[in-house]
Amino acid sequence: MQPSLERMQVLMGRIFIFGVAVSSLIVLAGGTLYLIRHGEAPVHYQIFRGEPIELRSIAGVAREAGVPTGRGLIQLGLVLLVAVQVLRVSLTVWLFYTERDWKFCVISLTVLAVLAYSLFGRG
């Protein structure tokens, strides 16, 4: 294994650990805030209520997290968790490209395309 490959693997591992830790702390803070503000509210399981419209876009999540609201912080943490995975796959594509490992570069690009479609595709 080449030194640059080892460094990239260590970097990707650290990005994963740091990203998961930060997003977990944000979700925990949002959950705590949500329970403090709404913990005693009655729950109606017979009625389904989806996410509010303001939490269905990245801009809306950023606005709600900036207020801050519990739901906004929870959503922000989950968005960051997904972003960490997209970043890791992107770094993997770059790593395989620089190593000229075309088979795994194509596989990683396919995974990145599936991620992009699942995040931004309409359907």
N, C-alpha and C positions, 0 to 999 in steps of 0.2 A: 504494500500500500504506500503510495507516495505521500510525502509530508503535506502537500497542499490538500490532498484528499482527506487526510486525517484532520487537518485544521478545519476544513469545511464541515466535516461530520461533527466535530466538537461544537462549532458555531451553530449548526442546525439544532443540536441537542440543547444548547443553552437558550436559543431563541424559543424552543418549545417549552422548556421549563419556565423561563421568565414569562412568556405569553400566557401559559396556563395559570401561573400563580397570580399574575395581575388581573386576568379576567375573572378568576375565582374570587379574588378579594372584592372586585367591583360588584359581582353578582351577590356576594355575601352582604356587602354594604347596602345594596338595593333591596335585598330581601328583608334585612333588618329594618330599614326605613319603611318599607311597605307594611310590615307587621306592626310597627309602632303606630303608623297612621291608620291602618285599616284592619288590624288584627281582631278587633271585636265586632266587626260588621257581620251581619247575618249572611250566610251563604245559601244561594238558591240553586241547587243542582239540577232542577227541572228546566232551567233556562240557560241556553248556551249563549255566551257573549264572547265573541272573538276579540282580538287585540283592537284597541282603538285605532282609528285611522292615522293618528299622529305617530304611532309606533310601527307603521308599516313601511317606512322608508328610512334610509340612513340619515338624511337631514332631520327628519322628525325625531329619530332616536337621539341624535346629538342635541337637539333643542330640549327634549324632555330630560335628558341626563344633565344638562346644564342648569336646570331649574333648582335643585334636582328633585326628581320624583323617584319613588321606589321602582316603579315599572320601567322608567327610562333607564335607570342604572342597571337593572337586570338585563334589559335588551342590549345595552351598550356592552356589558360583559360578554354576552353571547355573540354579538357581532365581532368583538375582538377575538374571541375563541376561534371563530370561523376564519378571520383574517390571518391568524397565526398559521393555520393549516394551508391557506392559499400561499402565504409567504414561503413556507417550507417546501411546498411542491414547486414553486417558482425557482427557489434556490437549487432544488434537485435538477430541474431542467437545465439551469445554467451550469451546474457542476458536470452533468453528463455531456453537455455541449463542449465545455472546455477540455474534457477528457477524451473527446471524440468517440464516445460510446453511443453510436447512433441508435442502436436498438432501444436502449433504456431512455435515451433522449426522446424518442418518439412515444414510448410508453408513458413517460412523465408528461409530455405535452398532451397526450390523450386524457390523462387524469386531470390535468389543468383545464382542458376544454370541457370536460364533464362537470367540474366544479363551477366553471364560469356559466355554463348553461343552466345548472341547477340554481345558481344565485340570481342570474339576470334574465334568463329565458322566461317567456310568458307562456302560460299553458294551463 
